[in-house]
Amino acid sequence: MKNNTFKLIVILFAQLLTIMDIFIINVSIPSIQNDINATNGEMQLIIASYLIGFASFLITGGRLGDLYGKKKIFIIGLFFFMISSIACGLSSHSVLLMISRFVQGVSAALMSPQVLSMIQIFFPDHENRTKAMGWYGITIGLGTLSGQFLGGYFSSLTFMEESWRLIFLINIPICLLAIFLGWKVLDESKNSSESSFDFMGIFLLATGLFCFTYSLTMMEHDNERMKNIFLLAVSTVILFFFIKNQKARMEQTKSYLIDLKLFEFRNFNIGIIAVSFFFIMLDSYFYILSLFFQDGLKISPLHSGEIIVFQGLGFILASIVSPTLIFRYGKRFLIFGLIIIISVLIAQGYLFSKHSSFLLLYILLFIHGLGVGSIIPSLANIALSGIPGKLAGNASGVYVTFQQSAAILGIILIGSIFYYFLGTKPLFIDYQKAFIAALFTNILCLIVVIICIWRTPEGLLLKKK
């Protein structure tokens, strides 16, 4: 058990890097933009390229782990994450940084599915796996906090020019340590019955997901709206042909990229629906909250970041204590956590104003973090419970792909609702109306998640006696 705990620490290095590098660039945008002379549109693509590469290759990364070994693909992902981080840190032009960030996202897509699937393998019994998923949740919280803190800290250093480059170069020692420890302590695990790979499936899936995530990410650009709608339609057609291709290859007993038998597992389907609606809510919430704080309440970016840190602290605390409570109360605890989030969103809609004290903002964000931290680890646990070991990597890749695609979709859809109520020349009252409309939509998403949790078998979460 102690040996598996050390293995868990090693693989969570990769999860820390994956989450940290989503957030670490946000606070450094002005410094980067000034030093490499990037336009606003180029900066948006630099930020989005990581998420596009990540979401487009997660399923491929999971399948590679199943076929060629989770340890091997995990270490390869770490190596290329380190190389692409160096390239990001040395980039002198926006295009180079954009490409490097995309490769960084693809590298993260190789690592991330191996983390979830190896947790299922290292901790096959329910109790220890639930505790491990709690640490997985803690790592997400630490990655979010450290990303925002380190981004601001490195960008403000004055002992060197262009100190923002350190936000990427800091990944080098972490990657080297994780590669060394991973090589030494991790055991190899793969599906030895298969050896070939579905390269046509990779092409169709990666192309379809790339078009889908790119078009969603850039949808808010009015001058490119028709192009992005066209790309969205193209991605739908490509993904339709991908599914037909996978069905045909399975019937012909050829190699395939996604085992469609995954969707025969009831818990997996429940988990996929739940995580999709939860992340439509979560990422759009942070996006809207940042706009409302800075443009509506006129809170500075530095103070906005400080407030959101309290959300992360609540997240980490809940991730620590939630496994014990889940063992005792099962899905009732998760539903309680979702009700807490809904209650906080309602309170924020009524109480957030120009006269709100920082103490009130800290408290409500902290409670929100408690609710979120009690839910996220369990969603993955629900989806992946009962999945055979040979499908673990594939299931993990599909799970995180839905999660990331839903996050992007939420920002676009709920962001559009926010901007619709905001209008063209908004006053503070318009910001309040737009914020409340976005929160109402988030609450509807959480109600769907509650229904999914309610339909989860009770014995899946309770401690086995």
ABEGO torsion letter per residue (X at the ends): XAAAAAAAAAAAAAAAAAAAAAAAAAAAAAAAAAAAGBBAAAAAAAAAAAAAAAAAAAAAAAAAAAAAEAAAAAAAAAAAAAAAAAAAAABABAAAAAAAAAAAAAAAAAAAAAAAAAAAAABABAAAAAAAAAAAAAAAAAAAAAAAAAAAAAAABAABBGAAAAAAAAAAAAAAAAAAAAAAABBBBBBAABABBBAAAAAAAAAAAAAAAAAAAAAABAAAAAAAAAAAAAAAAAAAAAAAAAAAAAAAGBBBABBAAAAABAAAAAAAAAAAAAAAAAAAAAAAAAAAAAAAAGBBAAAAAAAAAAAAAAAAAAAAAAAAAAAAAEAAAAAAAAAAAAAAAAAAAAABBAABBAAAAAAAAAAAAAAAAAAAAAAAAAAABGBBAAAAAAAAAAAAAAAAAAAAAAAAAAAAAAAAAAEABBBAAAAAAAAAAAAAAAAAAAAAAAAAAAABBAAAABBBX
